[in-house]
């Protein structure tokens, strides 16, 4: 009794029991009822009851295991997202359209080994060829300055860059030019992560070839 108010303290309700514990209690009541109402001339073997108990116990353990694994998977996902969030502001190397805003774009050319020359081709968002320029052989970084065929600056927008490998003046192969682009957002999409790049370009995280600080 409360010495001030003269009333009895409120009784604390016991914590709610889990659905699994409730199901187990129901199972035990059914099992007890089954034992009380079995045919005395043809009673169930004790091993039958043991099998039923063992079966329910196995199911109980499996449900708890599944719940634990689900909890762990959620935690791992959160850890993965926390790590990926550190990539925002970094630059990803991808083979996707690049956003040109007046600043040079760094690419990593992939030229065929038997090529004796290479050309960088540039197409605008409509697919029109707006520039072709010879680039050095090898895989050293190359800075595309964003000029058209006459050397004039191109307008801001998305452009598709590709590398033409040539030998004896003939094109032997064409491949997308991997380029660095700034990451603006990392978002989960189903079982994977999507990187949002400058200019609205989106690429799956598993297609990124490298990262670097701007």
KAZI-V541914 format. One record per residue. SS is DSSP state (~ for helix, > for strand, _ for the rest). OMEGA is omega in whole degrees, 0 to 359 (* if undefined). Layout:
ss=SS omega=OMEGA
ss=SS omega=OMEGA
//
This chain:
ss=_ omega=179
ss=_ omega=183
ss=_ omega=182
ss=_ omega=185
ss=_ omega=182
ss=_ omega=181
ss=_ omega=177
ss=_ omega=178
ss=_ omega=180
ss=_ omega=180
ss=_ omega=179
ss=_ omega=177
ss=_ omega=177
ss=_ omega=179
ss=_ omega=180
ss=_ omega=179
ss=_ omega=182
ss=_ omega=179
ss=~ omega=181
ss=~ omega=178
ss=~ omega=178
ss=~ omega=178
ss=~ omega=179
ss=~ omega=177
ss=~ omega=178
ss=~ omega=179
ss=~ omega=180
ss=~ omega=178
ss=~ omega=179
ss=~ omega=180
ss=~ omega=179
ss=~ omega=178
ss=~ omega=179
ss=~ omega=180
ss=~ omega=182
ss=~ omega=186
ss=_ omega=179
ss=_ omega=180
ss=_ omega=181
ss=~ omega=179
ss=~ omega=180
ss=~ omega=184
ss=_ omega=176
ss=_ omega=177
ss=_ omega=179
ss=~ omega=179
ss=~ omega=178
ss=~ omega=178
ss=~ omega=180
ss=~ omega=179
ss=~ omega=179
ss=~ omega=178
ss=~ omega=181
ss=~ omega=180
ss=~ omega=180
ss=~ omega=179
ss=~ omega=178
ss=~ omega=178
ss=~ omega=179
ss=~ omega=180
ss=~ omega=180
ss=~ omega=178
ss=~ omega=179
ss=~ omega=178
ss=~ omega=179
ss=~ omega=179
ss=~ omega=179
ss=~ omega=179
ss=~ omega=178
ss=~ omega=178
ss=~ omega=179
ss=~ omega=180
ss=~ omega=178
ss=~ omega=180
ss=~ omega=179
ss=~ omega=178
ss=~ omega=180
ss=~ omega=177
ss=~ omega=179
ss=~ omega=180
ss=~ omega=179
ss=~ omega=179
ss=~ omega=181
ss=~ omega=180
ss=~ omega=178
ss=_ omega=179
ss=_ omega=180
ss=_ omega=183
ss=_ omega=176
ss=_ omega=179
ss=> omega=180
ss=> omega=177
ss=> omega=185
ss=> omega=172
ss=_ omega=182
ss=_ omega=175
ss=_ omega=181
ss=> omega=177
ss=> omega=179
ss=> omega=181
ss=_ omega=182
ss=_ omega=179
ss=_ omega=179
ss=_ omega=178
ss=> omega=181
ss=> omega=178
ss=> omega=176
ss=> omega=185
ss=_ omega=174
ss=_ omega=185
ss=_ omega=179
ss=_ omega=185
ss=_ omega=182
ss=_ omega=183
ss=_ omega=175
ss=_ omega=174
ss=> omega=181
ss=> omega=181
ss=> omega=174
ss=> omega=178
ss=> omega=183
ss=> omega=177
ss=> omega=180
ss=_ omega=184
ss=_ omega=179
ss=_ omega=179
ss=_ omega=180
ss=_ omega=177
ss=> omega=184
ss=> omega=181
ss=> omega=171
ss=> omega=179
ss=> omega=179
ss=> omega=180
ss=> omega=180
ss=_ omega=174
ss=_ omega=180
ss=_ omega=183
ss=_ omega=177
ss=_ omega=180
ss=> omega=180
ss=> omega=181
ss=> omega=175
ss=> omega=186
ss=_ omega=177
ss=_ omega=179
ss=> omega=177
ss=_ omega=183
ss=_ omega=180
ss=_ omega=181
ss=_ omega=178
ss=_ omega=180
ss=> omega=176
ss=_ omega=177
ss=_ omega=178
ss=_ omega=179
ss=> omega=180
ss=> omega=180
ss=> omega=178
ss=> omega=182
ss=> omega=179
ss=> omega=180
ss=> omega=173
ss=> omega=174
ss=> omega=183
ss=> omega=174
ss=> omega=182
ss=_ omega=177
ss=_ omega=181
ss=> omega=178
ss=> omega=180
ss=> omega=179
ss=> omega=178
ss=> omega=180
ss=> omega=177
ss=> omega=179
ss=_ omega=176
ss=> omega=182
ss=> omega=177
ss=> omega=178
ss=> omega=183
ss=> omega=179
ss=> omega=180
ss=> omega=183
ss=> omega=173
ss=> omega=185
ss=> omega=177
ss=> omega=178
ss=> omega=184
ss=_ omega=181
ss=_ omega=183
ss=> omega=179
ss=> omega=178
ss=> omega=176
ss=> omega=176
ss=> omega=184
ss=> omega=179
ss=_ omega=181
ss=_ omega=178
ss=_ omega=178
ss=_ omega=179
ss=> omega=178
ss=> omega=174
ss=> omega=183
ss=~ omega=183
ss=~ omega=177
ss=~ omega=179
ss=_ omega=183
ss=_ omega=180
ss=> omega=178
ss=> omega=173
ss=> omega=176
ss=_ omega=181
ss=_ omega=*
//
